[in-house]
Amino acid sequence: MRVLSDLFKNNQAWAAEITKRDPEFFQRLSKQQAPQYLWIGCSDSRMPANQIVGLAPGEMFVHRNVANVVVHTDLNCLAVIQFAVDVLHVQHIIVCGHYGCGGVLAALRGEKLGLIDNWLRHVQDSRERHGALLDSLKTETERHDRLCELNVVEQVVHVSRTTIVQDAWTRGQALSVHGWIYELRDGLLRDLDICITRPNEIAPLYQSAVTRLKGK
Ligand code: CO
């Protein structure tokens, strides 16, 4: 191996450690995955999905992109949601943002970073939707924290409004959409108290989540 041999060494040690504890682990997992959760998180290297919630391989289906954005026409994200809901029958979709998100900060500042500006435009739309709330805050740190939280709340609504989730609810499939945020400084998750389990909860729970964030 010419390059990145450390990573292959790490991989061998990791697989050996798991096999030592559970000799059948990989054999079993290679035949089937049955995760209960779909995680939609930020690509940030400090947010390793499974590790944060202590789940083993096989226990969580994962989609990550810059600033954990769910766009109605993003075929990549929609395909992940559809496979997770219709084929794997996950019971929970977790949208998890994080404080200190560089993507959210770039959107807040209106920075010019290149192609990604178009992606972050969706976060800027949220910034404008909640302009009055954000403008009432004194420091950029506060505005940044709040926009990280608001962005999660907006994306929870986007997930809940996809045809995939709407159709699942119409079929009577049990499916909850959660909004969480991760604090890099202590490694802990905060629940943003927006957990949507049926269509008529979207509007009132969105409203109460935003009101709570206003009063923070
Ligand atoms: Co981020």
Residues whose N, C-alpha, C, O or C-beta is under 5 A from the ligand:
A	BS01	CO	C42 D44 A67 C101 G102 G103
